[in-house]
C-alpha cells in the first residue's frame, strides 16, 4: 500500500492532503519546515515505511520508520501543530489555518480503518512531497 502526502509549506505550519490511490483520505498538519530540527520542524520529504503503533496517549496510530536524524515520528490526531506536536504528522478532517485543523480524531479513525488491514498482507509506505506548481 502506498499513501501520498502532498504538502504546502507556510511560516506557521505545514498543511497536506493525505491520499490513497489519488483520493483524499484526510488532511494533515505539521510543524513548519525548519531544516529537520528536532521538535520544531516537520520531517524531510521522502518515502517512509509505516508500522502500527499503540500507546495510552494516542491509542492506535502509525509510526514512520527510518526517518533521517529523527525518531518516534508518528501519525496521530492533533488540532494545532505548534501547540500539540513535536515533529509528527497529525490527521485532521478540516484545515482551519497554517498547521491547524478540526476533527482530528475522526480523521485518524478513517486512516487507521484503511491502513491497519493492509499490514496483514503487505508493507505500507508514505511518500511525502510538496505541491508541484506550474
N, C-alpha and C positions, 0 to 999 in steps of 0.2 A: 504494500500500500504506500502511496506517495501523496503526502499533503504538501501544499504550497502556501507560503506566507508571503504576501506581496505588500511590502512596506512603503509608507510615506513618512518621511522624517520631518519633524518640527522642533523648534527650540525647546519646548517644554514636554515633549513626549513623542513617541512613535506610534502611529496607528496603522493597522494592517487588515487585509482581508485574508482569512484562512479558507483555503479552497481544497476541495476534493473532487477530482475529475473535472476541474474547471468551474465547479459550482460552489458558491459561498456556503460554508458551514456556519461561520460566525465572524465577528470582527475580533481583533486582539489589540491590546495596548501594551506598551513597553516604555521603559525609560528612554530619554533621547540618546542619540549616538554621541558618545564621549570617548572614542578610541578604545573601547572594550575595557574601560577602567572598572574594577570591582565595585559593585554595589551602587554605581552612579551611571552606568551605561548599559544599553542593550548589547546583545552579543553580535559578533560579526555575521554577515551574510554567509551562507554556505549550506551544505547538506548534512543533516544530523540524523542519526538513528534515534528512535524513540523507544521507551520502555514504560511499562506500567509502574505506578508507584502509589502507595497509600501511607498517609500519616494522619494522626488525630487532628492536626490543624487544618489540613486541606482536603481530607477524605481521599477518594480516588482521583488521581490526576496522572500526568505524564512527566517523565524526566528525559532530557536530552543527553545523549552520550557523547563523550569526546569533544566537548566544546573547548576551543583553544584558550588556554590560560584561565579557564573558569571551571567551577564545579557546582553541582547542585542547581543547575538551571532547569527549571520545571515549567510546565504549562499548567496553570491553576487559575482559579477565579479571583478577580480583584477589580475594583472600580476606579482606582486612582493610582497611576504608576508612581508618581513622585512621593505619595504618602504611604503606599502599601507594599511596594515591591523593591527588590534589590538586584534586579537583573533578569528576572523571569519574564515569561510571556504569559499574559493573562487574557482570558476569554471575556468578551462582553457581547451582549445582544444588540447594543446600540451605542454608537460613538457620540459622546457629548462635548468633546473638546480634545485638545492635544494631550494624549495619554490618559484620557478619562472616558468612562462609559458607564452604562447601566445594565442591570440584569445579568451580572457576571455568572452567577451560579447556574442559571438555566442554560447559558451558552456552554458552560463546561459539561453539564449533563448531556447535551447534544453531542459534543465532541467525543466524550467517553463512550456513548452508546454506539457511535460509528467506528471508533478505533479499537476499543478493547477486544471485540470478537476477532479482529484481524490478527492479533498476536498469536492466536492458536494455529494459524495457517501460514503466516509469512512475517517477514521483517517489515517494520513500519518506519518510514523516513519522513523528515520535514525538510523541504528546501526553502530557504529564506532568500529573497531577493527584493530589490527596490522596484518601484513603479518605473516602467520604461516610458519616457516622454519622447514624443516625436516632433 
